[in-house]
Amino acid sequence: MIQFLFNQELRSEHALDPNVTVLDYLREHLGKPGTKEGCASGDCGACTVVVGELDIADDGSESIRYRSLNSCLTFVSSLHGKQLISVEGLKHQGKLHSVQQAMADCHGSQCGFCTPGFVMSLFALQKNIDAPDLHKAQEALAGNLCRCTGYRPILAAAEQACCQAQPDQFDNAQAQTIARLKAIAPTETGELNSGDKRCLVPLTVADLADLYGSHPEARLLAGGTDLALEVTQFHKTLPVMIYVGNVAELKRVEHFDDRIEIGAATPLTDCYEALTSEYPDFGELLHRFASLQIRNQGTLGGNIGNASPIGDSPPLLIALGAQIVLRKGDATRTLNLEDYFIDYRITARQESEFIEKIIVPRAPADWTFRAYKVSKRLDDDISAVCAAFNVKLENGVVSDARLAFGGMAAIPKRAHACEASLRGKPWNHAAVERACQALAEDFTPLSDFRASKEYRLLGAQNLLRKYFIELQTPHIETRVTAYV
């Protein structure tokens, strides 16, 4: 059985098809049609809901952390022990919530189809900031598409909602909600079981290892932003899933003198907080990784584990010399991330083995790291080329280099020939031009609807030239740039 709060109503589910998404659960099981299906792929934001989780600070204080999510990509099993808030839960005692009133006052809605999703994104924004902030408003709304109103009145609604925020029913009931969340906090493995399909929800990494050993055919579910597409877009059925989002050890971020260890199920939003102070370019790229809804849900381990050649985090992690810890049963092994990827969607992971954590070295003073993403849109778009450069200079000479790319091969991959052409050479224009030519030895990219092979190779070469120019003139800030 799993338990969660729907607004303030306790829900318990056991004999439910674990392939049911939160979107379908709301509309078909609870009769709450305010949440809309636009794309069923996490691109439009019409299905946005907010999930509240108990957050305990280092000083022991308790609060609720609200995150906006795409309900079309969220399976019901991931709600275990949490609070689900839909648009129907905002109106209180016959009065619109302040974010709903702001949308009405600022004329932020026409056809209304996208409006519930915008309202829920604004609700999460209002809960997570203390003062109006245009950048944060744009970030919060970047995953919501409107096809008729335009965004100026919606941004005006965001300003009004944040400027005129008053305590609402969620604030007034916070102590009660915290108590209820603590009362339903999972204490043992949960399960959804419809007879022929099941989803298991372990609480510890040891339980996860045991369950995965007993069910090697199971699909591991973390954020689900990729896995859920098999259900929503390809209409497949997933007979057995193991949801890892309630395993506390997999969501832990630990800082050491020489490294940062990030649990594989850590949401990308939390990875940003861990990595941006160490590697600003990594943080900037995570801002462009996808919408806030996706970053709140997707995980660093999932982005690695699905082994996509266009995943944005692996090239950066490879350039940084990151490692992963793989676990099977009680045994663990540490692997250089670049050795994890073997061929298209083929990895070094063994049966019943899973990624437990990612180890990222702390930034050394004598290396210079930059990351770049080439995509058709600045926000919420898949890379045509993703490049990460990490070079060590000593007295103007390249003593070492780690250069990695996504979108250039069947796997995220280092540019070994390019690196070799740089090592031991003066860091000058001639050396960079030779290194650019060496990239043609490292990669034979494919053409697809995102870019031609010629565009990809030239783009990769130009990004190396860009990196060189930035290091020569560090006052130029043109990093993590999109090219149309």
Sequence and secondary structure as in RCSB ss.txt:
>XXXX:A:sequence
MIQFLFNQELRSEHALDPNVTVLDYLREHLGKPGTKEGCASGDCGACTVVVGELDIADDGSESIRYRSLNSCLTF
VSSLHGKQLISVEGLKHQGKLHSVQQAMADCHGSQCGFCTPGFVMSLFALQKNIDAPDLHKAQEALAGNLCRCTG
YRPILAAAEQACCQAQPDQFDNAQAQTIARLKAIAPTETGELNSGDKRCLVPLTVADLADLYGSHPEARLLAGGT
DLALEVTQFHKTLPVMIYVGNVAELKRVEHFDDRIEIGAATPLTDCYEALTSEYPDFGELLHRFASLQIRNQGTL
GGNIGNASPIGDSPPLLIALGAQIVLRKGDATRTLNLEDYFIDYRITARQESEFIEKIIVPRAPADWTFRAYKVS
KRLDDDISAVCAAFNVKLENGVVSDARLAFGGMAAIPKRAHACEASLRGKPWNHAAVERACQALAEDFTPLSDFR
ASKEYRLLGAQNLLRKYFIELQTPHIETRVTAYV
>XXXX:A:secstr
 EEEEETTEEEEESSS TT BHHHIIIIIS  TTS  S SSSSS TTEEEEEEEEE TTS EEEEEEEEEGGG B
GGGGTTSEEE GGGT BTTB  HHHHHHHHTT  SS SSHHHHHHHHHHHHHH SS  HHHHHHHHTT   SSS 
SHHHHHHHHHHHHT    HHHHTHHHHHHHHHHT   S EEEE SS EEEE SSHHHHHHHHHH TT EEESS T
TTHHHHHTT    SEEEE TT GGGG EEE SSEEEEETT BHHHHHHHHTTT HHHHHHHHTTS HHHHHH BH
HHHHHT  TT SHHHHHHHTT EEEEEETTEEEEEEHHHHEEETTEES  TT EEEEEEEE   TTEEEEEEEE 
SSSSS   SEEEEEEEEEETTEEEEEEEEEESSSSS EE HHHHHHHTTSBSSHHHHHHHHHHHHHH      SS
  HHHHHHHHHHHHHHHHHHHHSTT    S    
